[in-house]
Each structure stands twice: as structure tokens, then as C-alpha cells.
């Protein structure tokens, strides 16, 4: 009853970053409970090879389910396998990533097992053998601490919150074929829009703009800064900017957008509404530029510049270019 199961998401026979985060979170919880971590992956034949990496993040046992039917997400098969393995192991908890796929699957498993689900969890642990988690409520304005009664506790963790720590587990790998399953639906294909920059969730540097930029035609100063910072940088935006149609939704950072945790985050012309802070406050270093010295963004910023973005950002871009060119 102290073991923790974790669904490690794969795509195109490769582990997704959220899979490593979910396994690391499960490892932390299992250590508190005194149990082991069982990671479950689904993929096409040969995907088990990639699943071996999960041992480096804390998986003691890796169950890799392979089938041609699993080359794309198959919710009916996934729910059936998780239900079967849960019945075999009687785990204390089952952990998912709160990704698009993880949100869909965790809700289906909750319905099948008739268990409560705590979603978008930002902290988890055990107190006296009872699993306790923390999750944001009211659009991030407050946080709720929840205690689970009974098992398994179903938990989905917010991406980019739990670091993919390197704490090795036993890593025993078991590859099994997918049993026959009746699928009521199937994914026939996936389309991804063209992009020439990293997604905000993947970039190590995010340059995000808000209403302080005054309009979509003023975004060039941020694009210049991103170009100067190099290939690990990308653009982000506040919700107000996206709602106004200035930038695409894929760039939105915040409670209703994407949660990011880059090494460096620039908040340019962003006041710092609680909804936005919920999506970026875990960045390692936050640099804020705003004309209003009372803007809430300065409360979380490591470095703050009170000034006009149209003067500050070009000057900053020039200095970045000089540094990268080896100048003084």
C-alpha cells in the first residue's frame, strides 16, 4: 500500500519532459511513504528502450506496454492497463502529469476507479502515512491543502514545478504486449502548427510582453531581444495581450495559458496580475521592466527596472549583443 504508480508520458517512442517530472515527484512521495515507484509507459514496439531512462529519475520498476496501437495516444487501452496494474499493486497513489494528455487520462482513471482526483498539484508529501497535496484554487489567488482518505490517491502534477531530479531507482524493466482491448475511439492523426522558435515551456529564456507594449506593432523590440539572447530564448505574452489578439495563444503564460519555469524570465510591460504570476513565478531569475514602481511584478522579480520599455529594452538588447560578441 506504500507503492506509488506513475504514468510516464511518451510521444513518438520518446519520453516527454513531463514524464521525468512525474517520476521524480512520485519518487519523492514514495520516499515519504517508505515504498517503491512503478512507472508505466505506453508506446510503439521498441519504445521500452527509451523508458529505461526513468530509472535515473527514481523508478524502481518500469512496465513498458508496447503495441502498434499505442503509437498514438489510446485512452481506452491506457485506462484499462492502469486499472489492471492498480488492482495488482494496490498502490497508495497514482501520479500523472497535468499535460493535455495527462488531464484527459487522469480524469478517465478517476471515473473508472471511482476515486477523487487532485489536479494541478504543486506540492505533495505524506504526513503520518496520509498523503497531503497542495494545489492552486481561485485562479491561483489561494492554495488548498488536501488530505486523501483511502487509496489510491489520484494526483496530477503541474508541469515545470517539480524538477526532474536525478535520484536513481532500481530500474527493473518489464516489457509486455498490449492485451486485447475494445476501443471506443482512436486518434487518427496529429497536426502541429509551424513554429520557428521554442515553445515557452521548453525555452531556458522567456521574454514576455504585456499591455505596456501598447500594441502588436511594437513587439519588434522583444523579437530583437530574443534574437540577441540566442536559440534558447523565445517569446511569451500575458493573457491581456492574447485576448486583445496581439499575440497567438501558444505564447500565453499564466493560469489559463502555459506554466513555465525557465532559467531567466523577462516580464516587459507586465503589471503582474495573480493569474500571470501563477504561470511564471517558479522561474529561476525574473527581470521586470515597468513604468509603474508599484506594479506587483516587482514583488516577485529578482531584478526590477522602473522605466520606459521602449528605452530600456533596446539598450538591454545592445548590451546583450556586445557580450555575446565578446565586446565590453
C-alpha positions, -999 to +999 in steps of 0.1 A: +000+000+000+030+023+002+040+020-035+034+048-059+024+043-096+032+069-122+021+073-158+052+084-178+040+101-210+057+093-243+054+107-278+069+092-309+086+064-288+104+091-267+098+103-232+083+137-228+099+161-203+068+159-181+074+121-177+106+128-159+090+153-137+061+130-128+085+101-119+107+125-098+075+137-080+064+101-074+099+092-061+096+120-035+062+108-024+073+071-023+103+081-001+079+098+024+057+067+024+085+041+025+075+025-008+088+020-043+079+037-076+063+018-105+064+037-138+040+028-166+047+037-203+027+031-235+043+032-269+050+015-302+073-016-304+108-006-293+097+023-271+108+004-240+144+013-248+136+050-241+117+041-209+149+028-193+159+063-186+132+066-159+154+046-136+177+076-133+147+097-120+136+072-094+117+044-110+122+010-093+101-009-117+092+001-153+063-015-170+066-007-207+035-016-227+042-019-265+019-022-294+014-007-329-019+005-315+000+026-290+020+046-315-006+073-307-025+080-275-051+053-269-072+063-239-092+032-237-061+010-236-044+033-212-073+033-187-076-005-189-039-011-182-038+014-153-069-002-138-054-037-141-020-027-127-036-008-099-056-038-089-024-059-089-003-035-069-029-017-047-007+015-047-011+043-023-012+068-052-011+071-089+007+102-103+001+118-137+014+150-153-012+177-158-004+179-195-031+178-221-029+140-223-024+136-186-055+157-178-076+135-201-063+102-188-063+111-151-100+121-153-109+089-171-090+068-145-107+087-116-141+078-132-131+042-137-117+037-102-143+060-085-116+079-067-111+116-062-085+134-083-064+164-071-053+182-103-025+208-110-007+198-077+023+220-068+034+202-036+029+167-024+041+145+005+029+123+034+022+132+070+017+103+093+012+080+064-016+102+049-010+118+015-012+156+016-011+178-015-013+215-023-030+229-054-040+264-065-076+275-063-095+306-074-072+312-104-041+310-082-053+336-057-051+309-029-038+274-023-057+245-008-041+216+012-059+184+006-057+151+025-067+119+008-088+093+025-082+058+012-062+046-017-052+051-044-048+089-042-050+102-078-027+132-084-018+152-115+012+175-111+016+209-127+043+208-154+075+228-148+070+228-110+087+195-099+123+193-111+133+161-129+157+152-101+184+125-106+177+100-078+182+066-092+158+037-086+163+000-092+150+004-127+138-031-133+123-031-168+094-053-178+081-052-214+046-065-221+023-066-251-010-048-251-038-071-243-069-071-265-090-040-257-122-026-272-115+010-281-145+033-284-123+059-301-089+062-317-066+090-326-061+090-364-035+118-367-020+149-351-012+183-366+011+208-352+013+244-363+046+256-378+069+275-355+104+289-357+110+292-320+109+270-290+077+266-271+076+287-239+075+256-218+108+243-234+128+275-236+155+283-210+149+321-215+115+336-220+109+372-230+073+380-222+054+412-230+022+428-217-001+457-224+027+481-216+039+475-252+008+494-264+001+473-295+011+444-317+032+466-340+055+474-310+066+438-305+097+442-326+118+453-295+111+420-278+118+400-310+152+418-312+160+409-276+151+372-282+173+371-313+202+387-293+198+361-265+201+332-288+183+299-298+174+290-262+152+322-259+116+326-270+086+350-268+059+349-242+028+370-236+003+380-209-034+370-211-044+406-218-022+407-249-035+374-262-071+383-255-065+415-275-053+395-304-018+409-304-001+375-299-011+338-305-025+318-276+005+294-278+027+322-263+004+329-233+019+324-199-003+321-168-030+302-151-051+299-182-021+297-205+012+278-200+032+273-168+068+280-174+099+276-152+129+289-173+163+299-160+156+335-170+123+353-174+118+388-187+085+405-178+083+435-201+053+459-196+035+432-175+019+445-143+020+411-125-017+400-121-020+369-099-031+349-130+002+357-147+023+351-116+008+317-113+024+307-146+060+320-141+069+327-105+090+295-103+115+309-129+150+309-115+157+346-123+129+371-130+137+405-146+109+430-147+106+463-167+077+485-159+070+522-157+049+518-126+071+514-095+041+499-076+035+471-102+030+437-084+055+421-107+083+438-087+073+418-057+085+386-073+113+400-095+149+393-087+158+424-107+135+453-114+139+483-138+114+512-134+114+528-168+100+530-204+103+496-221+109+514-254+141+529-240+152+501-217+148+470-239+167+484-269+196+494-246+195+459-230+195+442-264+225+462-275+244+452-243+235+415-248+248+416-284+281+431-273+285+405-246+278+376-269+301+391-295+329+393-268+329+430-265+330+451-234 
